[in-house]
Amino acid sequence: MKTLFVPTLFFLLSISIGVSQEIPSKAWQIKTALMAVPDDYKEGAKVYGYDAEGNFATLQEGTNDYIALADDPRDNKFSTAAYHQDLEPFMARGRALKADGKEFKEIFDIRENEVKSGKLKMPDKATLCVFTGTVNQETKEIENPYVRYVFYIPYATGKSTGLPTTPTPPGHAWLMDPGTHRAHIMITPPKN
């Protein structure tokens, strides 16, 4: 009886913690997700976020080429992202694999094989912006904002781009995941 009680207690606690997760309002999610979108595309960007039950959902339909992702309320850090719509099949596949319980390396390998086989479409080039910061718990404003830029160029190499393939100081570009479907130029501006 005692051995059954402890696992059951932990299970019930994990359910209550998951259910009690506070989901920010739709308006706040849209507002903060759009912080990752370049100014030229803010108006009309599609926004994904989380509904009142915590399910991934469309919060705002889009009329232009950008998609923004609201912060995931299930973790402790604040991070939103925005990308060109041509990246959506790649991003959606990653979300589906993660929902299936796959870890980063397995997701990477599956998408690599699917891009090579033609099953998964990866654009020749596309952009992604990641916006991070901290949420002021009183005002709900984002403090210490920081933007990182990513330019996907599948299968690019250091040789084909002339870029280093190891991290560089902030403000300098470098190529991450060279020679793979996920090859991308990283540009991390210096922090203020």
C-alpha positions as CSV (number, residue, x, y, z in Angstrom):
1,M,0.0,0.0,0.0
2,K,2.8,2.4,1.0
3,T,4.7,1.8,-2.3
4,L,1.6,2.6,-4.3
5,F,0.8,5.8,-2.3
6,V,4.1,7.7,-3.1
7,P,4.0,7.3,-6.9
8,T,0.3,8.2,-6.9
9,L,1.0,11.3,-4.8
10,F,3.7,12.5,-7.2
11,F,1.5,11.8,-10.2
12,L,-1.4,13.8,-8.7
13,L,1.0,16.7,-7.7
14,S,2.4,16.8,-11.3
15,I,-1.1,17.0,-12.7
16,S,-2.2,19.8,-10.3
17,I,1.0,21.7,-11.1
18,G,0.4,21.4,-14.9
19,V,-3.2,22.4,-14.6
20,S,-2.5,25.3,-12.3
21,Q,0.0,26.8,-14.8
22,E,-1.1,30.4,-15.4
23,I,-1.6,31.1,-19.1
24,P,-1.1,34.8,-20.0
25,S,-4.0,36.6,-21.7
26,K,-4.3,36.3,-25.5
27,A,-3.6,40.1,-25.8
28,W,-0.4,39.9,-23.8
29,Q,0.8,36.9,-25.7
30,I,0.2,38.6,-29.0
31,K,1.8,41.8,-27.9
32,T,5.0,40.1,-26.6
33,A,5.2,37.6,-29.5
34,L,5.2,40.5,-32.0
35,M,8.3,41.9,-30.2
36,A,10.3,39.3,-32.2
37,V,8.9,40.4,-35.6
38,P,10.8,43.0,-37.6
39,D,8.9,46.3,-37.7
40,D,8.0,46.0,-41.4
41,Y,6.0,42.9,-40.7
42,K,4.5,43.4,-37.2
43,E,1.1,44.4,-38.6
44,G,-0.4,41.3,-40.2
45,A,1.9,38.7,-38.7
46,K,0.3,35.4,-37.7
47,V,0.7,34.6,-34.0
48,Y,0.7,31.2,-32.3
49,G,0.5,30.9,-28.6
50,Y,-1.5,29.1,-25.9
51,D,-5.2,28.9,-25.2
52,A,-6.8,29.1,-21.8
53,E,-6.2,25.3,-21.3
54,G,-2.5,25.6,-22.3
55,N,-2.9,24.1,-25.7
56,F,-0.8,25.4,-28.6
57,A,-3.2,27.5,-30.7
58,T,-3.5,30.2,-33.3
59,L,-4.1,33.5,-31.5
60,Q,-4.1,35.8,-34.5
61,E,-4.4,35.0,-38.2
62,G,-1.9,36.6,-40.5
63,T,-2.0,38.6,-43.7
64,N,1.8,38.8,-44.4
65,D,4.8,36.5,-44.6
66,Y,5.7,36.4,-40.9
67,I,4.7,34.0,-38.1
68,A,5.4,34.8,-34.4
69,L,5.5,32.4,-31.5
70,A,4.4,33.5,-28.0
71,D,6.4,32.6,-25.0
72,D,5.9,29.1,-23.7
73,P,4.4,29.5,-20.2
74,R,5.5,26.0,-19.2
75,D,9.1,27.1,-18.6
76,N,10.7,29.8,-16.5
77,K,12.4,31.9,-19.2
78,F,10.9,34.4,-21.5
79,S,11.5,33.9,-25.2
80,T,9.5,34.6,-28.3
81,A,10.4,34.0,-31.9
82,A,9.3,35.0,-35.4
83,Y,10.2,33.5,-38.7
84,H,9.3,33.7,-42.4
85,Q,6.3,31.5,-43.3
86,D,8.5,29.4,-45.6
87,L,10.0,27.9,-42.4
88,E,6.6,26.8,-41.1
89,P,6.8,23.2,-42.4
90,F,10.2,22.8,-40.7
91,M,9.0,24.4,-37.5
92,A,5.7,22.6,-37.4
93,R,7.5,19.2,-37.9
94,G,9.8,20.1,-35.0
95,R,6.9,20.9,-32.7
96,A,5.1,17.6,-33.7
97,L,8.2,15.6,-33.0
98,K,8.7,17.3,-29.6
99,A,5.1,16.7,-28.7
100,D,5.8,13.0,-29.5
101,G,8.5,13.1,-26.8
102,K,11.5,13.3,-29.1
103,E,14.7,15.0,-27.8
104,F,16.8,17.6,-29.7
105,K,19.2,15.1,-31.3
106,E,16.5,12.8,-32.5
107,I,14.4,15.7,-33.9
108,F,17.5,17.0,-35.7
109,D,18.3,13.6,-37.2
110,I,14.6,12.9,-38.3
111,R,14.3,16.3,-40.0
112,E,17.7,16.0,-41.6
113,N,16.6,12.7,-43.2
114,E,13.2,14.0,-44.2
115,V,14.8,17.1,-45.8
116,K,17.3,15.0,-47.7
117,S,14.5,12.6,-48.9
118,G,12.3,15.5,-50.0
119,K,9.6,14.6,-47.5
120,L,10.1,17.8,-45.5
121,K,10.4,21.1,-47.5
122,M,13.2,23.4,-46.3
123,P,13.5,26.8,-48.0
124,D,16.8,27.8,-49.7
125,K,17.0,30.7,-47.3
126,A,14.8,32.1,-44.5
127,T,15.1,34.3,-41.4
128,L,14.3,33.7,-37.7
129,C,14.4,36.3,-34.9
130,V,14.5,35.3,-31.2
131,F,13.5,37.8,-28.6
132,T,14.4,37.2,-25.0
133,G,14.1,39.2,-21.8
134,T,12.7,39.1,-18.3
135,V,9.1,39.7,-17.3
136,N,8.6,42.3,-14.6
137,Q,6.1,40.5,-12.4
138,E,4.4,43.7,-11.3
139,T,4.0,45.6,-14.7
140,K,4.2,42.5,-17.0
141,E,6.5,44.6,-19.2
142,I,9.6,42.9,-20.8
143,E,12.9,44.1,-19.3
144,N,16.4,43.5,-20.6
145,P,15.3,42.8,-24.1
146,Y,17.7,40.9,-26.4
147,V,17.4,39.9,-30.0
148,R,19.3,37.1,-31.8
149,Y,19.1,36.8,-35.6
150,V,19.3,33.5,-37.5
151,F,19.5,33.2,-41.3
152,Y,18.9,29.6,-42.5
153,I,20.9,28.5,-45.6
154,P,20.6,24.7,-45.7
155,Y,23.8,22.8,-46.3
156,A,25.9,25.9,-46.3
157,T,29.5,25.4,-45.1
158,G,32.3,27.6,-43.8
159,K,33.9,27.3,-47.2
160,S,30.8,28.2,-49.2
161,T,30.0,31.3,-47.0
162,G,33.4,32.4,-45.9
163,L,32.1,32.4,-42.3
164,P,33.7,30.8,-39.2
165,T,31.9,27.7,-37.9
166,T,32.6,28.3,-34.3
167,P,30.9,30.9,-32.1
168,T,32.3,34.4,-32.4
169,P,32.1,37.5,-30.1
170,P,28.7,39.3,-30.1
171,G,28.3,41.4,-33.1
172,H,30.0,39.0,-35.5
173,A,28.4,36.4,-37.7
174,W,29.2,32.7,-37.7
175,L,27.7,29.6,-39.3
176,M,26.1,27.0,-37.0
177,D,25.3,23.4,-38.0
178,P,27.4,23.7,-41.2
179,G,26.7,21.2,-43.9
180,T,23.3,20.2,-42.6
181,H,19.7,21.0,-43.4
182,R,19.8,23.4,-40.4
183,A,22.9,25.4,-41.4
184,H,22.3,28.9,-40.3
185,I,24.1,32.2,-39.9
186,M,24.0,33.4,-36.3
187,I,24.3,37.1,-35.5
188,T,24.1,37.9,-31.8
189,P,24.3,41.7,-31.2
190,P,26.4,42.9,-28.2
191,K,24.4,43.3,-25.0
192,N,23.9,46.9,-23.9
